[in-house]
Amino acid sequence: MIAEDLIDYYLNNFNSSLDATGNAAVEIPILQSWDCVDINNQTKIHGHLFQHHTLPPGKYLESSAIQRYFVYQGHVCVTTKDSTYRLGIPILF
């Protein structure tokens, strides 16, 4: 996987992510103003974290390597080694 793959996937699926409300996916923390980069053959994501159960709203986050990405209950999500995040609006918009 490379950063460009994740961005393409998001762009092809983000409409469902913006329209999804009132489902269990809202329990997954959301990354806003995110971007992804390729570092040492790993794709990582960074952005501002919201709706996390212990971290303050807007906390800047740099993830570990992304393991996979998928749509869950209408939201585009990514999974790293230990966490799952919903993707909000990327920094490129």
Beta strands, then each sheet from edge to edge (+ up, - down):
strand 1: 30-39
strand 2: 42-50
strand 3: 59-62
strand 4: 68-72
strand 5: 75-79
strand 6: 84-87
sheet 1: 3+ 2- 1+ 6+ 5- 4+
end
